[in-house]
Amino acid sequence: AGFRIYRENQVMWVILFVIYFVIMLPVSMIPIIGSITSTLLAPVFAAGMMLGCRAMEQEQDLEINHLFAGFKHNAGQLIAVGGIYMLSLMLVAVLVVLAMDKESVELLANGRDLSPEQASGVMLPVLIALLFLLPILMAYWFAPVLVVLNNMQALDAMKLSLIACCKNMLPFLSYGLVYTLFFVVGILLIGLGMLVAIPVMLLMFLAVPSMMTSLYASYADIFDHYHLVKMPEHQSE
């Protein structure tokens, strides 16, 4: 369903993502400030793309302005989503560091390799971190679209996103496996040589917008059509 949305205006979707990367890549490369800024702004741009999907659903044109539309619709709450997400990731990172021995932390901070014994000791904190990251990602997944299209507050949107993902765990697992397999195969093919690498990299880049349009398609199924997770009446439009 997401690919059908993407296919309706492939050129404009690619243009939107090129503009997005042109903006975000230089910003993210600024030490410390860049990563914070890009994390805070990511939900705002994602919301703009969701507004673009909604416009297409209503048989309107997808425009470059849609990429920046999130700055005009609940921008403060969208930035708050990014802030909560960033703080959650930082908390998990702190917990991992605290669970590791001091020597391993110093070696990793200096970019040096760990011994086999140290590497095995790091595995458990990393696995625990991944378990914490999963609910954080689920809470983040639908939050921007819920904020911009349903006028929800950041925390409420993230709670509802977590519930939606939990209620649809198996479809999301399949979704994740499909995209993971696609990108893993793509990376392996890129390693075969330049003649293969260029078309595969182009195909992977063209597939990225379909991830965003598929996000809208899943939102529409869960929240608009099937109502597997009901919207709070006082917060829905």
WOMO-V420497 format. One record per residue. N is the residue number from 0. PSI is psi as a letter, one per 30 degrees, with the letter a starting at -180 (* if undefined). D_CENTER is the distance of its C-alpha to the mean C-alpha in whole Angstrom. Layout:
n={N/N}
psi={PSI/PSI}
d_center={D_CENTER/D_CENTER}
This chain:
n={0/1/2/3/4/5/6/7/8/9/10/11/12/13/14/15/16/17/18/19/20/21/22/23/24/25/26/27/28/29/30/31/32/33/34/35/36/37/38/39/40/41/42/43/44/45/46/47/48/49/50/51/52/53/54/55/56/57/58/59/60/61/62/63/64/65/66/67/68/69/70/71/72/73/74/75/76/77/78/79/80/81/82/83/84/85/86/87/88/89/90/91/92/93/94/95/96/97/98/99/100/101/102/103/104/105/106/107/108/109/110/111/112/113/114/115/116/117/118/119/120/121/122/123/124/125/126/127/128/129/130/131/132/133/134/135/136/137/138/139/140/141/142/143/144/145/146/147/148/149/150/151/152/153/154/155/156/157/158/159/160/161/162/163/164/165/166/167/168/169/170/171/172/173/174/175/176/177/178/179/180/181/182/183/184/185/186/187/188/189/190/191/192/193/194/195/196/197/198/199/200/201/202/203/204/205/206/207/208/209/210/211/212/213/214/215/216/217/218/219/220/221/222/223/224/225/226/227/228/229/230/231/232/233/234/235/236}
psi={e/e/e/e/e/e/f/f/i/e/e/e/e/e/e/e/e/e/e/e/e/e/e/e/e/e/e/f/f/k/k/d/e/e/e/e/e/e/e/e/f/e/f/e/e/e/e/e/e/e/e/e/e/e/e/e/e/g/h/l/k/k/l/e/f/e/e/g/f/f/f/f/j/h/e/e/e/e/e/e/e/e/e/e/e/e/e/e/e/e/e/e/e/e/e/e/e/f/f/l/l/e/e/e/e/e/e/e/e/g/g/l/k/l/l/e/e/e/e/e/f/f/e/e/e/e/e/e/e/e/e/e/e/e/f/e/e/e/f/f/e/f/e/e/e/e/e/e/f/g/h/l/l/e/e/e/e/e/e/e/e/e/e/e/e/e/f/h/e/e/e/e/e/e/e/e/e/e/e/e/e/e/e/e/e/e/e/e/e/e/f/f/l/e/e/e/e/e/e/e/e/e/e/e/e/f/f/e/e/f/e/e/e/f/e/e/e/e/e/e/e/e/e/e/d/f/h/f/j/k/k/k/e/f/f/l/*}
d_center={18/15/17/20/18/17/21/23/22/20/22/20/17/17/19/16/14/17/17/14/14/18/17/14/15/19/17/15/18/21/21/20/20/17/15/15/15/12/10/12/12/8/8/12/11/8/11/14/12/13/16/17/16/19/21/21/22/25/26/25/24/21/22/20/21/18/15/17/18/16/18/21/19/19/17/19/17/13/14/15/12/11/14/14/11/12/16/14/13/16/18/17/18/22/22/22/24/27/27/28/31/32/33/30/28/30/30/26/26/29/27/30/30/31/33/33/34/32/29/30/30/26/25/25/23/20/21/21/18/16/17/16/13/12/13/11/8/10/11/7/6/9/10/10/12/14/15/16/17/19/20/19/19/16/17/18/15/13/16/16/13/14/17/16/14/17/19/17/17/19/17/14/15/17/14/12/15/16/13/14/17/17/15/18/21/20/20/23/24/24/26/29/30/29/30/28/25/25/25/22/20/20/19/16/15/17/14/11/12/13/9/9/12/12/9/12/15/14/14/17/19/18/19/21/23/23/23/22/21/23/22/24/27/27/24/23/24}
